[in-house]
Structure formats: structure tokens, C-alpha cells
Amino acid sequence: MARYSIVKEKILLLLLGGAALLLAYNPKKQLRVIEQISKEWKKINRRKLYYGKKRALVYSLDQLELKKERVWDKKWRIVIFDIPEKKKRGREALRLKLKELGFKELQKSIFAFPYKCKDEIDFVVEVFELRQYVRFIETSNLFHDADLRLHFNLV
């Protein structure tokens, strides 16, 4: 079926289903037509739900902010990723979002942040569909972190 809006797809399904019911003289065939209409209706609803979730994720991604706690718990949150070239757009989007959220870039694919942010990072990674390429580390031992402490005013 061609890509129409959800409402158009449902209207077409009902019209074609009605025509199929008229042409099916046998009650068993009519029952099969009704079952098929029901299956197609559910597929349309699933597709609508999937695209709706995607739209909601993108919308809330724009609203995402990391909260800075009053007292630092002396732990660094490190995000490390190794994303292949075929997913370059996702890699660049993730890098940009991490900078936007306030992360400090240690290397091209390593970012640090001093406050709790695991849930937010999981959300961002899911939105960009990069789960298998991203690692999140929470550590209290990070050598030579003076520049990071200075960057985040933790001195």
C-alpha cells in the first residue's frame, strides 16, 4: 500500500474491505476478509504509535537539560563512543548534543561530566539509535582532572 496519512489509509481499508465483503458470497470468505481487515487496522495503528513515539522523543530531546547538584559527589561520568562511518550523522548529532548539554570534550569520542546524567544519556543514545556503540562510565578515579575541575568550577 502506498504511504498515505493514517486517516487516509484507514478510510481506504474500510472502502476496500466493504467491497471485498460484497464480493465474497461464502460466509467463510467473509469471515477471512473481516479478519484481514482487522490485521491491517492493527498494523496501521502500530505504525502510527511508532511514528508518534519518534516524534515525542525528538520533541523532548530539544527540551533536555542536565541538572547540576549543589554538592559534587566526586564522581566523573564519562561517555565513550566508537561509531562507524556509516552512522556519521548520528555520531555528529551525539557529539553536538553532548556539548550542548555541557559535557567537556576530552577527545573526539570521549566526553566528561561531573553530575548524575545516566538516564539522560541513555535517552539521547536511544533517540539517535546508537546503543551498541556508546559506553557510559562512572568513576571516582580520574588522573589529571585539574583542568576538568577548573572547567566545571569544582576547585
Secondary structure, DSSP 8 states (H G I E B T S, - for coil): -----HHHHHHHHHHHHHHHHHH--SHHHHHHHHHHHHHHHHHHHHHHHHHHHHHHHHHHHHH------SS--S-EEEEEE---GGGHHHHHHHHHHHHHHT-EEEETTEEEESS--HHHHHHHHHHTT-GGGEEEEEES--TT-HHHHHHTT--
